[in-house]
Amino acid sequence: MGQRRFRFGVVGESIRDGEQLLDEARRAEELGYSTLLLRDHFVREPFGDQLAPMVALTAAAAATRTLRVGTLVLDNDYRHPALLAKEAATLDVLSGGRFELGIGAGWLREEYEQAGIPFDPPGVRVDRLEESIQVIKRLLSGSPTKFDGSHYSLDGLESFPPPAQRPRPPILIGAGSKRMLGLAGREADVVNILPKALPDGTISEELSERSPETIARKIGWVREAAGERFGEVELSAFATIAIEADAASAAERLAAERGWDGQGAWLLEMPSMLLGPVERIADQLQERRERFGLSYYVVSDELLETAAPLVERLAGR
């Protein structure tokens, strides 16, 4: 299999009402973005208040024609896989086959505590996610599902409706740890490479988690777990974009904003940092696709218009 074509997604972090949702969905489609994505959180921090993703994405799909819609990512602990499989298939049907199911093991301890949901140790949450993905895949296949696991048990359940996409909507797994990246390599169609989640219920802020060497190592874990199917796996990353004449000054400014003072040179090398003139960034993206295999970049909707020149230049190429 040759190189994957570039595509770009936008996460609707600033969407707070229906008008914003539809406006942003239509604008993303107009600009050539592949996907409108929504997060899955009950609490305001760290991303701001969020609409319920599956309901909101149904409305966004109804207001667009070609834009794909997806979750980045659903917390597996918030929904039983039988319910999620039915919702995913329904949204896929209602969107005409434009849904992408992003799912993860959950990480935000404060959210669990405020909602009264037990925040189990990481190994338990990942075990549960692994079982859930097996259940979801079987249910979306359309066959009666019998499953007897440590966390879920189904006895001949058959889900309706069948999804529009065959064999099912693509499954994206967001992953940062070796075990999660291995699970993603075995099971996901799309792997979003993330900094690792920490046992205390936060995400690592370490610069080293974002370095080229670490990203290469993480993709290596995906490759090892995926085996012969690695060529079918799409690799994705969140991106920070600053289109400016001077990449070095942009890097120093962003380093200071993020509490990494004096580390601008590091930022210039990070695969997730796209800084400088459009031509420089476009060249970087192609180099990083060659080096890492990354082809699907996701930005916050704060950068919807900022990233548009890159989308126009590279999407589908």
Buried (B, 14 or more C-beta within 10 A) or exposed (E): EEEBBBBBBBBBBBBEEEEBBBEBBBBBBEBBBBBBBBBBBBBEEEBEEBBEBBEBBBBBBEBBEEBBBBBBBBBBBBBBBBEBBBBBBBBBBBBEEBBBBBBBBBBBBEBBEEEEBEBBEBEBBBBBBBBBBBBBBBBBBBEEBEBEBEBBEBEEBEBEEBBBBEEBBBBBBBBBBBBBBBBBBBBBBBBBBBBBBBEEBEBBEEBEBBBBEBBEEBBEBBBEBBEEEBEEBBBBBBBBBBBBEEBBBBBBBBBEEEEBEEBBEBBBEBBBBBBBBBEBBBEBBBEBBEEBBBBBBBBBBEBBEEBBBBBEBBBEE
